[in-house]
Each structure stands twice: as C-alpha cells, then as structure tokens.
Amino acid sequence: MNTRIPRRRRGASLALLAIAGLAGAALTGCAPGSAAPTAQNDVEVSTELTSDPVELTIADETGFPVTDKLTEEFTKQHPNVTFTINRDTFQNLTANAPKLLASSTPPDLIRLPTLGDTVRDGLVANLDPYFDAYGWDAWPASQLAPLRMNDEGVRGSGSLYQLGLGYSITGIYMNTTLADQLGIDAPPQTLAELEEDMAKAKAAGILPIMAGDKDGVVNFVVQAAMNQYVDKDQFLSWMFNEPGARYDESGNVQGAELVRTWADAGYFPSDINAIDYFTFTSRFSAGEGLFTFNGNWEAANYQKALGSNVEFFLVPPAEAGADHVAMGAANSFSVAAKSPHINEVAYFLNWVHTDPTARQIIVDVTGASPGGDPAQELPTVEAGSLIENALKMSAQIGAENGQVDFMANTTAGIYAGSIIPESQLLVTSQITGQEFVDRVQKFYESEVGE
C-alpha cells in the first residue's frame, strides 16, 4: 500500500522557554530564538518492507534489554535490516533527545518518555499515515491517547507521534521470605496496612523499602502515594499540560507528605540519594528490603533472582475496597522526522505489536503487555509467575480505569530540572510535602509558560 503524504506536520507553537538544570545545558540546540529544522521532502508511505540493505539506529536508555531482543529477532526474520543501539541513562536521554533529533545524523528511533517541544519543533514524525495504512484503529484508543499531541501542544488527543515497545504497569514487590519472618502472610489491602507492615520491618531491623534516588526513581514511591489521594483525571490534566491544570492540589500534597513521614521513620535506605536504578534493583534482588516500588518490566529479573520468594501487587488504596490507581505507560518511542528510513521503522513498530514472536519477547523480557489489537492471541506465560500476575494487574487496572501516566513525563525538563533534586530533599526529610509540590509546580510553570 502506497500513498503520498507530508513527512511530518508541524503543530501550533507553544512558547519556547529556557529549561533549568541538566536539561537546560543539553537543550541549547533548541534554545529560544533558534530556527526549527528545515522541512523535509515528502515521503512515499509503504507497508511493504524493502529488500535493500538497511541499517537502523535506535537510541534507548540503559538497563532495558528488550530492544536488543526485538532487533535480534527482526534481523533473523529480515536479514537485510540490521540495527545499532546506542544507550544512555534515562535522565540524559530525556534531556538530550531534542539535540539528538535535530542533529544531521539523528537516530531513526528514539526512546522518548515525553514529547515536550519535539512536535512543535518538527523533530518527530507524524505517524497518522501509518495509523491509517496499518489499521491501528483496531487498537484500544486509551492505549494510544498518551502518545498523541494536538495543535495546542496538549497530549492525550490529536496526531500520533509515538508507539510503545510494551505497555507497563507499576506496583509493589514484596520479599515473601522476609514477610514470613515478620508474620506477614498477604499483601496489604490499604495504605494503613502497608505502613503497619513497614513499621514491623523497621522494628525487626529489616529495611522496609528498598529504593534509590540518585537518578530520581524514588518517584515510583512518591507518585504511588499521591495517586491514592489526588483525583486521577485532574492529575492527568496536569501531566498532559492542559491549560489551568495544577500540581499543587491537596491530594498531591498529602501523598508527598506521607512519603516524608516514611523518610522520618527511617523506612528508606540511609544512602538513598547515592543509589541509582541498577543498584536498588540489584540490592532488592539480593534480598535487601521487604518492599520495593517498581514496574512489571522487572518481573522476570526479580523472579529469576528470588524464585518463589517474591510477590507483585498493586499499590493499595487509602480506603478499603476502593479502586486501584497505578502509573502505567507505553515504553514510548518516536521516529525522527529527519530519518531516511521512516517506512522501515514504521514496519518494525507494527511488527512489534503484531508478530507472535515479538509479542512473546515483550512479555518474556519486560512482563509488560504487548499492546496492539486486543483480538490477537496473548503470549503464553508460566502459570503462577510474576509475569502472569503482572498481566492480571494490567487487566485489573484497565477494568477499574485506574491507569495514570508518570509525572516524570509531564514536560521535557521537569524530571531532571525539578523532580529529581526536590525528591532528593523530600526523602531525606529536608523539605515538606507542601514545599515539594510547590517547587515542582513553579518549575512546571516556567516550562509551559503559565
């Protein structure tokens, strides 16, 4: 199938603003007053894979091997297409993405947790023509909504600029060996019960929560607490940059303050701000900590390390019997507007969602849902495994309409410029929950121009 379409469509402008901290240094290539990239030639959209040799470059974050496995399988099935994968930390990749996309040799496909100004600046390809050509309208609209952006720069609607290599859900892992020692025989059903379990662990000399915040990932804990108090639709409005939406809502303050009380009680590692993602996952895998907050992408690794001595469950609500709310999102990737291989990348993305082997890889490696058409057969999983439980959790959150995006994806600079440094103060009891929320809101306003 072939049709003539513009390679990309520019959205209406948002104000370009200086971005503080690490992001500011990295985004000088897209600073205020800089010219948008030159318009590209039209591209002939095709759903047929070329037989010519093609080398595709992917920019991905460290610690997530699913792209290695998927590209190996794709090349096995299509030997004329090979891949080079370049990796960097989550925060560096987030901050440097606009600069990479604007370069003369951009990656063809890039892990892009937040679109930021990349749509406005014409840096990522509009996937609407491929949505039509491949029939992605059969996929759940809710799955794709966070990957869209409209002409006003608001996510959640408009044209499609991303797809996921797996669709995640977050929760709490519990070391059942330690739980048994403490007389805990089931996951907590409310936040109060969770706190009771953490108090038991602390009293017995067991670390209640294994977490790290050198690179900001304690925000799995921070947002999980907020999710149980704030209205999720209001929270999503802020994350999608809807005009007038605010972060300094009472529910977010209550959640942040709860985390500060956990810090006061000594529920986190004393060296939490020196612990990065790899270290905190490794330490929990080695048996340190009763609980850890993380996503389904670690299910296979934790199962391999701890065997049957680990359980995965949704963060419990504040009120008994209430619906659950959990962070979840696509492992989102965008196609560079300047890529000379947009057709090939789109073919690869469609293949990830439709090929049975690729879908099995998504589940086996990440524990995430493979996404795509819900009528497709689901991959097989081991009965009783963490991955099976993670898929059930995804279904439960879907049934309860309880999924929200990660607040770290709200703007391009907010994670490195505000959430990381402020959370490092919060989890060491140097600021209150109110101060944390106020500071993040102030930074947000500097980004979106409110």
MOKAQUI-V423953 format. One record per helix or strand of 3 or more residues. SS is the DSSP state (hx for helix, st for strand). FROM is the first residue (numbers start at 1). TO is the last residue. If there is no record, write none. Layout:
ss:SS from:FROM to:TO
ss:SS from:FROM to:TO
This chain:
ss:st from:2 to:5
ss:hx from:21 to:26
ss:hx from:28 to:30
ss:st from:43 to:46
ss:st from:54 to:61
ss:hx from:66 to:77
ss:st from:81 to:88
ss:hx from:90 to:102
ss:st from:109 to:111
ss:hx from:128 to:134
ss:hx from:136 to:138
ss:hx from:141 to:145
ss:st from:163 to:167
ss:st from:170 to:175
ss:hx from:176 to:181
ss:hx from:191 to:203
ss:hx from:219 to:227
ss:hx from:232 to:239
ss:hx from:250 to:264
ss:hx from:272 to:274
ss:hx from:277 to:285
ss:st from:291 to:295
ss:hx from:296 to:306
ss:st from:310 to:313
ss:st from:330 to:336
ss:hx from:342 to:354
ss:hx from:356 to:366
ss:hx from:386 to:399
ss:hx from:407 to:409
ss:hx from:414 to:426
ss:hx from:433 to:448
